[in-house]
Amino acid sequence: MNKKMVKTLSKRVFKNTAIEETVIPDGIKMVSNRAFENCNNLKKVYLPYTVFTVENNAFYNCLSLEEIDVAIDNNIYKTENGLLYKIDGDEIILVVYPSGKTNNVVEISNITTMVGELAFYKTKGNIISLPESVSNLSPKSFFGIEANKITIPGSVKVLGPSVFNWCENLNEIKIEEGLQELNLAAFYCCDNLSSVILPDSISKINSENCDLPEDLTFFCTYDSYAYRELKKLGFRVEKLKKEKTVQDKKPKEENIAIDDVNH
């Protein structure tokens, strides 16, 4: 086949091959879904400047993949610490966190605004740290992660369905103040999930098509919308004490005038 004629790596083109490293040649514009399916030995991939589309799950079940490198003159895809990002206007999207990385703490760029579909597919590591810059979590963002606890920052306003698909180790989720809308189908097939801590900021809960573990308990403050709504829907809900604010914690006698600070 004439390489000059090839512009797309088609679906499953390298499925089950034993390659350990691949340099995708200049001229390739698209890496299709599951192009590298089940490449169990694949550790490193290089993308040329010509690639403008990497479809979701292009590296499906590549559990040894440690690094994706990108040509510096690619204007759409960038790499940092082996992670693949896409630049889409003002959006910085995490496309792939390689499944073969073995860091105990899973960290991403602090300018990431969106986690793409299947971005954390079967990610290793006990702690996943998301920066406050993240405001959007795609369906299946955390598919099959190994972590047992995760905290979602308050910059995320909507938690949609299937965000945590098949996370069999996941035991506790804490959602920080800021989330406004919760779809309970976000926790699809998280069979060992036992604790979800919810903020007061939630004003809408969607319970359609949710199949939650019997032992799951939601923790909310007593006077919150989430507490009242989940109780009404018949879920197990426990009272969560409000944390004292900095102002609440400060003793009255510590009030200091501005003039005092300057002397």
N, C-alpha and C positions, 0 to 999 in steps of 0.2 A: 504493500500500500504506500502511495506517495505521501510523505509526511506533510507536504505543502497543502494537500487536499483535506487533511484532518483538522477540524476546528473545534470538535467536541469530543470529550471522553465520555462515551455513552454509558448507559446504565449497566452495571455489573461487568464492565469491560475487563477489569482485573480481578474479578471475584475468585477467592480461594487460591490466589497465587502466593508464592513464597517470597516475594520481593521484600527486602529489608529497608530499602531507600529508593526513592524515585525522584528524578528531575523532570518535571513536565516541560516539554520544549516550548520555545517561543512560537506563537501562532495559535496555540490552544486558547480558546475563548471561554469554554464552559466545561466544568467538571460536574457531571450529572449525578443525581441521587444514586447512592450505592455503587458508584463507580469502582470503589476499592472494598467492596463488601467482603468481610471475613478474611482480610489479609492479616493473618495473625502474627506475622513476623515484621510487619511494616513499622518502622520507628521514625522515619523522617521523610517529609515531602517538601519539595520546592515548587512554588508557583511562579510562573513568569509574569512579566509586566502586561502581557496580552489578556490574561484571565480577567473577565469581568463578572462571571457568575460561578459561584460554588453552591450547588443546591444542598438543601437540608439532607443530612445523613449521607453525604458523599463518602464519608469514611466510616460507614456503618460497621460496628463490631470489630473495629481495628483496635483491639484492647492493648496493644503494645506501642501504639503511636505516642511519641514523646514530643515531637516538634514539627511545626509547620513553618517553613521559611518562605518569605515573599520577596520578589524583586523590589528594590528600593524605588523604582520608577513606576510601580503599579499605583494608579491613582484611586483605586477602589478598595483594595485589600491591603491591610497592614499586619505586621506581626510584632508581638512583644512577649518575651520569655517563652517563645514557641507557641503562643496562643494566636488564633486567627480572628481578626476583626474586619468588619466592613464599614466603610465610610459612606453614609447615605445622607447627604445634606448635613443637617445638624446632628444627626443620629450617629453614635458610635456603637455598633452592634457586635457583641461577642458571638462569633459564628461557631467556633470549635475550641473547647478546652480539651486537649488531647487526653484520651482515656488512659494512656500509658504513663502519664506523669504520676509520680508517687509522693508528692508533697503532702505532709499531714494537714497543713493549712492551705486551702484552695483560695488563691487570691487572683483578682483580675484588675485591669487598669482602672485607676480612680477617675477616669473621664468616660467610662462606659455608661451609656444611657439605656441600653436595651440588651436583654439576654435572648438570643435567638432560639428558635425551635431546635430541641435536641442538643443545645450547645454544651450542656454538662452531661452528656450521655455516659452513664456508668463511670462517672468520675470517682477516682479514689480519693481518700483523705477524710479525716474525721470532722474537720471544721471548714465550712464554706463561708467566706467573708465577702459580702457585697457592699460596695461603696454607696454613699448617699446619692451619687450621681445617677444610679439606676432607677428608672421610673416605669419601666415596662418589662414584664416577664411573659414570654411567649408560651403557648401550650407546649407541654413536654420539656420545658426548660431543664428540669432536673431529673429526667428519666433515668431510673435505676441507680441513683447515686448511692455510694457506700456510707455516707455520713449518717449519724443517728440524731444529730441536732442541727437546726439551721435557724438563723435569724433573718427576717425580711425587713429591710429598712423602711421607714415611714415615707420615703420618697415614692414608693410604689403605692398608687392610689386605687388600683383595681387588681384583684387576684382572681383570674379567670379559671375556667375548667381545665383539668388535666395538667396543671403546672407541675405537680409532683407525681407523675405516673410511675407505678411499679417501684416505689422506693421502699423495699422490703425491710431495710435496716432503720428507716426513719422512725424515731420515737417521739421527738419533741420539736414543735415549730413555735417560734415566738415571732409575732408580727408587731412591729413598733408603731407608735402613734403616728397617724397620717393616712393609713389605709381607709378608704371610704366605701368600697364595694367588695364583698366577698362572695365567691361562688363556691359552695361546699364541694362541688365536683372537682375542685382543685386537688383534692387528696385521693384521687382514684387509685384503688389497689395499693394503698399504703397500709397493709394489713396489721402492722405492728405499731402504728401511730397511736399513742395513748394520751398525748397532751398537746393542746393548741392554745396558746396565750394570745388573746385578742385585745386590741386597743379600743378606747372609748370613741375614736373618730369614725368608726364604722356606722354608716347610715342606711346600708342596703345589704340584704343577704338573700342569695338565690339558692334554694335547696332542691331544685329539679335535677333528676338523674344522678343523685349522689348516693353512694353505697359506702357508708362509713363503718369502720371497725366497731364492734360492740363495746369495747373497753375505752373508746375515745371519750375524753373529758375536755370540754372547753372551759377556759378560765377567763372571766370578764369581771369588771367592777359591777356592783349590784345595780346601780342606777343607769347603766349604759343600755343603748339600743340593742347591742349584741346579746346581752344577758336576757333581756325581755323576749326578744325574737326567738332565740334558740330554745328558751324554756317553752315558749308557745308551740314550737315545732316538735317538741318532745325529746330533745337531745339532753345529754347529761351535761349540766353546767354547774361550775363551782364559783363562789365569790372570790374575786381577786382584789386585794387591798390596793388602793391608789398609792402610788409612790409620792412621798412628799417632794414638793418643788424646792428649789434652792431658797426661795423666799420663805417658805414654810419652815425650813430647817434653821434659818438664821435667828439667833436670839435677839429680842428687842433691844437689849442694851448695847448691841453691836452696831446700831445705826450710827453712821459717821457722816458729818457734814462735808461737803465738797471742799470747803476751806481747810478742814483738818487734813485732808489728803495731801494738800500742797505744802504742808509744813512739816 
